[in-house]
Amino acid sequence: MPIAPLAALLLAATSPPAAATADPPRDAVHPATMAAFVIPAQDGAMNAVLYRAAGAGPHPMLLLLHGFPGNEQNLDLGQAARRAGWSVLTLHYRGSWGSPGRFTFAGAADDARTAIAFLRANAERYGIDPRRMAVAGHSMGGMMAARAAADDKALLGAFLIDPWDMAGSARFYRSDAAARQDFIDNELRGDLPPLAGTSEAALLAELDATGPRLDLPVTIREIGRRPVAMVYAERGNGTDQARSISRAAGLPTPPVLPTDHSFSDMRIALATRLVEWLATLPR
């Protein structure tokens, strides 16, 4: 099914919305709060933090997923979304950063679904509007966010930040031995320390076996007509990938910001795009 054009959502903002740059007045009756807890999972658990928006609620909910392994957690984006009236859940996948269990790529996709089910089951407790839930993710988390939206038709949409097309990478590394070794030396090996129950060989084998479920264009097409926005980084996955992924997924070419994969010097610009996209979602 073709995806509705979303070019208007992807244009650069002329001025940042207040939620991206300024604190709102304090709600003395229903102030913004934070809750930390553990989300049970099949063979482990996820350490999680919920940023609850100010106001009586119920509030729309954004699930915010970090990448591999998650050195950049994008918590400033969670805070911006909360200032815009959204509650935000961020988590560490099983087997990452102290969460119990074994880390796998497939497990990270399962963890996103588990978190969404947890939010629905605890909607009243945390003041969540279960009819208004969306997902956002960075890098590997972008792939997992797209997968979650494809699997869960009740989610309003997905916001993907320099997302990792894992199946595309697997195909590329199978055809280019030098690129594969560079990935091992300069990415995979350095990302292992915060991950439990896995190894370089195990993750490589899993990536090699990656199929359509973690193929980004295929997954975006499965989301259908619900809103999908992408933002790429020039010194991250880059312009060529932004064009090829969007073309294969049936989306307009997304903006490519002149920054690195972590958007290190364009955080306000990134928060602006997220906040403005959230404001377009159905109420």
Contacts in CASP RR format, 6 or more apart in sequence:
PFRMAT RR
TARGET T0000
AUTHOR 0000-0000-0000
METHOD contacts of the structure
MODEL  1
MPIAPLAALLLAATSPPAAATADPPRDAVHPATMAAFVIPAQDGAMNAVL
YRAAGAGPHPMLLLLHGFPGNEQNLDLGQAARRAGWSVLTLHYRGSWGSP
GRFTFAGAADDARTAIAFLRANAERYGIDPRRMAVAGHSMGGMMAARAAA
DDKALLGAFLIDPWDMAGSARFYRSDAAARQDFIDNELRGDLPPLAGTSE
AALLAELDATGPRLDLPVTIREIGRRPVAMVYAERGNGTDQARSISRAAG
LPTPPVLPTDHSFSDMRIALATRLVEWLATLPR
1 221 0 8 1.000
1 224 0 8 1.000
1 225 0 8 1.000
2 250 0 8 1.000
3 220 0 8 1.000
3 221 0 8 1.000
3 223 0 8 1.000
3 224 0 8 1.000
3 225 0 8 1.000
3 228 0 8 1.000
3 249 0 8 1.000
3 250 0 8 1.000
3 251 0 8 1.000
4 225 0 8 1.000
5 252 0 8 1.000
6 227 0 8 1.000
6 228 0 8 1.000
6 229 0 8 1.000
6 251 0 8 1.000
6 252 0 8 1.000
7 252 0 8 1.000
9 227 0 8 1.000
9 229 0 8 1.000
9 276 0 8 1.000
9 277 0 8 1.000
9 280 0 8 1.000
10 229 0 8 1.000
10 230 0 8 1.000
10 231 0 8 1.000
10 252 0 8 1.000
10 254 0 8 1.000
10 255 0 8 1.000
10 273 0 8 1.000
11 255 0 8 1.000
12 255 0 8 1.000
12 269 0 8 1.000
12 273 0 8 1.000
13 272 0 8 1.000
13 273 0 8 1.000
13 276 0 8 1.000
16 268 0 8 1.000
16 269 0 8 1.000
16 271 0 8 1.000
16 272 0 8 1.000
17 84 0 8 1.000
17 272 0 8 1.000
17 275 0 8 1.000
17 276 0 8 1.000
17 279 0 8 1.000
18 24 0 8 1.000
18 83 0 8 1.000
19 80 0 8 1.000
19 81 0 8 1.000
19 83 0 8 1.000
19 84 0 8 1.000
19 85 0 8 1.000
19 271 0 8 1.000
19 275 0 8 1.000
20 80 0 8 1.000
20 83 0 8 1.000
20 268 0 8 1.000
20 271 0 8 1.000
20 272 0 8 1.000
20 275 0 8 1.000
21 268 0 8 1.000
22 83 0 8 1.000
23 83 0 8 1.000
24 54 0 8 1.000
24 83 0 8 1.000
26 54 0 8 1.000
27 54 0 8 1.000
27 55 0 8 1.000
29 55 0 8 1.000
29 56 0 8 1.000
30 54 0 8 1.000
30 55 0 8 1.000
30 56 0 8 1.000
30 57 0 8 1.000
31 54 0 8 1.000
31 55 0 8 1.000
32 51 0 8 1.000
32 52 0 8 1.000
32 53 0 8 1.000
32 54 0 8 1.000
32 82 0 8 1.000
33 52 0 8 1.000
34 49 0 8 1.000
34 50 0 8 1.000
34 51 0 8 1.000
34 52 0 8 1.000
35 49 0 8 1.000
35 50 0 8 1.000
35 52 0 8 1.000
35 126 0 8 1.000
36 47 0 8 1.000
36 48 0 8 1.000
36 49 0 8 1.000
36 50 0 8 1.000
37 48 0 8 1.000
37 50 0 8 1.000
38 45 0 8 1.000
38 46 0 8 1.000
38 47 0 8 1.000
38 48 0 8 1.000
39 45 0 8 1.000
39 46 0 8 1.000
39 48 0 8 1.000
39 91 0 8 1.000
39 114 0 8 1.000
39 115 0 8 1.000
39 118 0 8 1.000
40 118 0 8 1.000
41 94 0 8 1.000
41 101 0 8 1.000
41 110 0 8 1.000
41 111 0 8 1.000
41 114 0 8 1.000
42 110 0 8 1.000
42 114 0 8 1.000
43 94 0 8 1.000
43 101 0 8 1.000
43 102 0 8 1.000
44 94 0 8 1.000
44 95 0 8 1.000
44 99 0 8 1.000
44 100 0 8 1.000
44 101 0 8 1.000
45 94 0 8 1.000
45 99 0 8 1.000
45 100 0 8 1.000
45 101 0 8 1.000
46 91 0 8 1.000
46 92 0 8 1.000
46 93 0 8 1.000
46 94 0 8 1.000
46 99 0 8 1.000
46 111 0 8 1.000
46 114 0 8 1.000
46 115 0 8 1.000
47 91 0 8 1.000
47 92 0 8 1.000
47 97 0 8 1.000
47 98 0 8 1.000
47 99 0 8 1.000
48 89 0 8 1.000
48 90 0 8 1.000
48 91 0 8 1.000
48 92 0 8 1.000
48 115 0 8 1.000
49 89 0 8 1.000
49 90 0 8 1.000
49 91 0 8 1.000
50 87 0 8 1.000
50 88 0 8 1.000
50 89 0 8 1.000
50 126 0 8 1.000
51 78 0 8 1.000
51 79 0 8 1.000
51 81 0 8 1.000
51 82 0 8 1.000
51 87 0 8 1.000
51 88 0 8 1.000
51 89 0 8 1.000
51 90 0 8 1.000
52 59 0 8 1.000
52 82 0 8 1.000
52 87 0 8 1.000
52 126 0 8 1.000
52 127 0 8 1.000
53 59 0 8 1.000
53 82 0 8 1.000
53 85 0 8 1.000
53 86 0 8 1.000
53 87 0 8 1.000
54 82 0 8 1.000
54 85 0 8 1.000
57 127 0 8 1.000
57 129 0 8 1.000
58 123 0 8 1.000
58 127 0 8 1.000
58 128 0 8 1.000
58 129 0 8 1.000
59 85 0 8 1.000
59 86 0 8 1.000
59 87 0 8 1.000
59 127 0 8 1.000
59 128 0 8 1.000
59 129 0 8 1.000
60 85 0 8 1.000
60 86 0 8 1.000
60 87 0 8 1.000
60 128 0 8 1.000
60 129 0 8 1.000
60 132 0 8 1.000
60 133 0 8 1.000
60 134 0 8 1.000
60 156 0 8 1.000
60 278 0 8 1.000
60 281 0 8 1.000
61 86 0 8 1.000
61 87 0 8 1.000
61 88 0 8 1.000
61 89 0 8 1.000
61 119 0 8 1.000
61 128 0 8 1.000
61 129 0 8 1.000
61 130 0 8 1.000
61 132 0 8 1.000
61 133 0 8 1.000
61 134 0 8 1.000
62 78 0 8 1.000
62 81 0 8 1.000
62 86 0 8 1.000
62 87 0 8 1.000
62 88 0 8 1.000
62 89 0 8 1.000
62 133 0 8 1.000
62 134 0 8 1.000
62 135 0 8 1.000
62 136 0 8 1.000
62 278 0 8 1.000
63 88 0 8 1.000
63 89 0 8 1.000
63 112 0 8 1.000
63 115 0 8 1.000
63 116 0 8 1.000
63 119 0 8 1.000
63 133 0 8 1.000
63 134 0 8 1.000
63 135 0 8 1.000
63 136 0 8 1.000
63 145 0 8 1.000
63 148 0 8 1.000
64 74 0 8 1.000
64 77 0 8 1.000
64 78 0 8 1.000
64 81 0 8 1.000
64 88 0 8 1.000
64 89 0 8 1.000
64 90 0 8 1.000
64 135 0 8 1.000
64 136 0 8 1.000
64 137 0 8 1.000
65 90 0 8 1.000
65 91 0 8 1.000
65 112 0 8 1.000
65 135 0 8 1.000
65 136 0 8 1.000
65 137 0 8 1.000
65 138 0 8 1.000
65 141 0 8 1.000
65 142 0 8 1.000
65 144 0 8 1.000
65 145 0 8 1.000
65 148 0 8 1.000
66 72 0 8 1.000
66 73 0 8 1.000
66 74 0 8 1.000
66 90 0 8 1.000
66 92 0 8 1.000
66 137 0 8 1.000
66 138 0 8 1.000
66 139 0 8 1.000
66 141 0 8 1.000
67 137 0 8 1.000
67 138 0 8 1.000
67 139 0 8 1.000
67 140 0 8 1.000
67 141 0 8 1.000
67 142 0 8 1.000
67 164 0 8 1.000
68 105 0 8 1.000
68 139 0 8 1.000
68 140 0 8 1.000
68 141 0 8 1.000
68 164 0 8 1.000
68 191 0 8 1.000
69 96 0 8 1.000
69 97 0 8 1.000
69 191 0 8 1.000
69 192 0 8 1.000
69 193 0 8 1.000
69 194 0 8 1.000
69 195 0 8 1.000
70 96 0 8 1.000
70 97 0 8 1.000
70 194 0 8 1.000
71 262 0 8 1.000
72 138 0 8 1.000
72 262 0 8 1.000
73 90 0 8 1.000
74 90 0 8 1.000
74 137 0 8 1.000
74 138 0 8 1.000
74 161 0 8 1.000
75 90 0 8 1.000
76 267 0 8 1.000
76 271 0 8 1.000
77 136 0 8 1.000
77 270 0 8 1.000
77 271 0 8 1.000
77 274 0 8 1.000
78 88 0 8 1.000
78 90 0 8 1.000
79 88 0 8 1.000
80 271 0 8 1.000
80 274 0 8 1.000
80 275 0 8 1.000
81 88 0 8 1.000
81 274 0 8 1.000
81 275 0 8 1.000
81 278 0 8 1.000
82 88 0 8 1.000
83 275 0 8 1.000
84 275 0 8 1.000
84 278 0 8 1.000
84 279 0 8 1.000
86 278 0 8 1.000
87 126 0 8 1.000
87 127 0 8 1.000
87 128 0 8 1.000
89 115 0 8 1.000
89 119 0 8 1.000
91 99 0 8 1.000
91 111 0 8 1.000
91 115 0 8 1.000
92 98 0 8 1.000
92 99 0 8 1.000
93 99 0 8 1.000
93 103 0 8 1.000
93 107 0 8 1.000
93 108 0 8 1.000
93 111 0 8 1.000
94 100 0 8 1.000
94 101 0 8 1.000
94 102 0 8 1.000
94 103 0 8 1.000
94 107 0 8 1.000
94 108 0 8 1.000
94 111 0 8 1.000
95 101 0 8 1.000
95 102 0 8 1.000
95 103 0 8 1.000
95 195 0 8 1.000
95 196 0 8 1.000
95 197 0 8 1.000
95 198 0 8 1.000
96 103 0 8 1.000
96 194 0 8 1.000
96 195 0 8 1.000
96 196 0 8 1.000
97 194 0 8 1.000
98 194 0 8 1.000
98 196 0 8 1.000
101 196 0 8 1.000
101 197 0 8 1.000
102 196 0 8 1.000
102 197 0 8 1.000
102 198 0 8 1.000
103 195 0 8 1.000
103 196 0 8 1.000
103 197 0 8 1.000
103 198 0 8 1.000
104 198 0 8 1.000
104 202 0 8 1.000
104 203 0 8 1.000
104 206 0 8 1.000
105 140 0 8 1.000
105 166 0 8 1.000
105 203 0 8 1.000
105 206 0 8 1.000
105 207 0 8 1.000
105 210 0 8 1.000
105 214 0 8 1.000
106 206 0 8 1.000
106 213 0 8 1.000
108 140 0 8 1.000
108 141 0 8 1.000
108 144 0 8 1.000
109 144 0 8 1.000
109 147 0 8 1.000
109 148 0 8 1.000
109 213 0 8 1.000
109 214 0 8 1.000
111 144 0 8 1.000
112 135 0 8 1.000
112 144 0 8 1.000
112 145 0 8 1.000
112 147 0 8 1.000
112 148 0 8 1.000
113 148 0 8 1.000
113 151 0 8 1.000
113 152 0 8 1.000
116 133 0 8 1.000
116 135 0 8 1.000
116 148 0 8 1.000
116 152 0 8 1.000
116 155 0 8 1.000
119 126 0 8 1.000
119 128 0 8 1.000
119 130 0 8 1.000
119 133 0 8 1.000
120 128 0 8 1.000
120 130 0 8 1.000
120 133 0 8 1.000
122 128 0 8 1.000
123 129 0 8 1.000
123 130 0 8 1.000
131 154 0 8 1.000
132 156 0 8 1.000
132 281 0 8 1.000
132 282 0 8 1.000
132 283 0 8 1.000
133 154 0 8 1.000
133 155 0 8 1.000
133 156 0 8 1.000
134 155 0 8 1.000
134 156 0 8 1.000
134 157 0 8 1.000
134 158 0 8 1.000
134 159 0 8 1.000
134 278 0 8 1.000
134 281 0 8 1.000
135 145 0 8 1.000
135 148 0 8 1.000
135 149 0 8 1.000
135 155 0 8 1.000
135 157 0 8 1.000
135 158 0 8 1.000
135 159 0 8 1.000
136 142 0 8 1.000
136 145 0 8 1.000
136 158 0 8 1.000
136 159 0 8 1.000
136 160 0 8 1.000
136 161 0 8 1.000
136 274 0 8 1.000
137 144 0 8 1.000
137 145 0 8 1.000
137 158 0 8 1.000
137 159 0 8 1.000
137 160 0 8 1.000
137 161 0 8 1.000
137 163 0 8 1.000
138 161 0 8 1.000
138 162 0 8 1.000
138 163 0 8 1.000
139 161 0 8 1.000
139 162 0 8 1.000
139 163 0 8 1.000
139 164 0 8 1.000
139 261 0 8 1.000
140 164 0 8 1.000
140 166 0 8 1.000
141 163 0 8 1.000
141 164 0 8 1.000
142 158 0 8 1.000
142 160 0 8 1.000
142 161 0 8 1.000
142 163 0 8 1.000
142 164 0 8 1.000
143 160 0 8 1.000
143 163 0 8 1.000
143 164 0 8 1.000
143 165 0 8 1.000
143 166 0 8 1.000
143 214 0 8 1.000
143 216 0 8 1.000
143 219 0 8 1.000
145 158 0 8 1.000
145 159 0 8 1.000
145 160 0 8 1.000
145 163 0 8 1.000
146 158 0 8 1.000
146 160 0 8 1.000
146 163 0 8 1.000
146 216 0 8 1.000
146 219 0 8 1.000
146 220 0 8 1.000
146 223 0 8 1.000
146 228 0 8 1.000
147 213 0 8 1.000
147 214 0 8 1.000
147 219 0 8 1.000
148 155 0 8 1.000
148 158 0 8 1.000
149 155 0 8 1.000
149 157 0 8 1.000
149 158 0 8 1.000
149 223 0 8 1.000
149 226 0 8 1.000
149 228 0 8 1.000
150 219 0 8 1.000
150 220 0 8 1.000
150 222 0 8 1.000
150 223 0 8 1.000
153 226 0 8 1.000
155 226 0 8 1.000
156 226 0 8 1.000
156 227 0 8 1.000
156 281 0 8 1.000
156 282 0 8 1.000
157 223 0 8 1.000
157 226 0 8 1.000
157 227 0 8 1.000
157 228 0 8 1.000
157 281 0 8 1.000
158 223 0 8 1.000
158 226 0 8 1.000
158 227 0 8 1.000
158 228 0 8 1.000
158 229 0 8 1.000
159 228 0 8 1.000
159 229 0 8 1.000
159 230 0 8 1.000
159 231 0 8 1.000
159 273 0 8 1.000
159 274 0 8 1.000
159 277 0 8 1.000
159 278 0 8 1.000
160 228 0 8 1.000
160 229 0 8 1.000
160 230 0 8 1.000
160 231 0 8 1.000
161 230 0 8 1.000
161 231 0 8 1.000
161 263 0 8 1.000
161 270 0 8 1.000
162 231 0 8 1.000
162 232 0 8 1.000
162 233 0 8 1.000
162 236 0 8 1.000
162 237 0 8 1.000
162 238 0 8 1.000
162 261 0 8 1.000
162 263 0 8 1.000
163 216 0 8 1.000
163 230 0 8 1.000
163 237 0 8 1.000
163 245 0 8 1.000
164 216 0 8 1.000
164 237 0 8 1.000
165 215 0 8 1.000
165 216 0 8 1.000
165 217 0 8 1.000
165 241 0 8 1.000
165 245 0 8 1.000
166 207 0 8 1.000
166 210 0 8 1.000
166 214 0 8 1.000
166 215 0 8 1.000
166 216 0 8 1.000
167 210 0 8 1.000
167 211 0 8 1.000
167 212 0 8 1.000
167 214 0 8 1.000
167 215 0 8 1.000
167 216 0 8 1.000
167 218 0 8 1.000
168 210 0 8 1.000
168 215 0 8 1.000
168 216 0 8 1.000
169 183 0 8 1.000
169 207 0 8 1.000
170 207 0 8 1.000
170 208 0 8 1.000
170 209 0 8 1.000
170 210 0 8 1.000
170 211 0 8 1.000
172 179 0 8 1.000
173 179 0 8 1.000
173 180 0 8 1.000
173 183 0 8 1.000
173 207 0 8 1.000
173 208 0 8 1.000
174 180 0 8 1.000
174 208 0 8 1.000
184 200 0 8 1.000
184 204 0 8 1.000
188 200 0 8 1.000
188 203 0 8 1.000
188 204 0 8 1.000
189 200 0 8 1.000
192 198 0 8 1.000
192 199 0 8 1.000
192 200 0 8 1.000
192 203 0 8 1.000
212 218 0 8 1.000
212 219 0 8 1.000
213 219 0 8 1.000
216 245 0 8 1.000
216 249 0 8 1.000
217 245 0 8 1.000
217 248 0 8 1.000
217 249 0 8 1.000
217 250 0 8 1.000
220 228 0 8 1.000
220 245 0 8 1.000
220 249 0 8 1.000
220 250 0 8 1.000
220 251 0 8 1.000
221 249 0 8 1.000
221 250 0 8 1.000
227 277 0 8 1.000
227 280 0 8 1.000
227 281 0 8 1.000
228 249 0 8 1.000
228 251 0 8 1.000
229 254 0 8 1.000
229 273 0 8 1.000
229 277 0 8 1.000
230 242 0 8 1.000
230 245 0 8 1.000
230 246 0 8 1.000
230 251 0 8 1.000
230 254 0 8 1.000
231 254 0 8 1.000
231 255 0 8 1.000
231 257 0 8 1.000
231 270 0 8 1.000
231 273 0 8 1.000
232 238 0 8 1.000
232 239 0 8 1.000
232 241 0 8 1.000
232 242 0 8 1.000
232 254 0 8 1.000
232 255 0 8 1.000
232 256 0 8 1.000
232 257 0 8 1.000
233 256 0 8 1.000
233 257 0 8 1.000
233 259 0 8 1.000
233 260 0 8 1.000
233 261 0 8 1.000
233 262 0 8 1.000
233 263 0 8 1.000
234 256 0 8 1.000
234 257 0 8 1.000
234 258 0 8 1.000
234 259 0 8 1.000
235 258 0 8 1.000
235 259 0 8 1.000
235 260 0 8 1.000
235 261 0 8 1.000
236 260 0 8 1.000
236 261 0 8 1.000
237 261 0 8 1.000
238 256 0 8 1.000
239 256 0 8 1.000
242 253 0 8 1.000
242 254 0 8 1.000
242 256 0 8 1.000
243 253 0 8 1.000
246 252 0 8 1.000
246 253 0 8 1.000
246 254 0 8 1.000
247 253 0 8 1.000
255 273 0 8 1.000
257 263 0 8 1.000
257 266 0 8 1.000
257 269 0 8 1.000
257 270 0 8 1.000
258 266 0 8 1.000
259 265 0 8 1.000
259 266 0 8 1.000
263 269 0 8 1.000
263 270 0 8 1.000
END
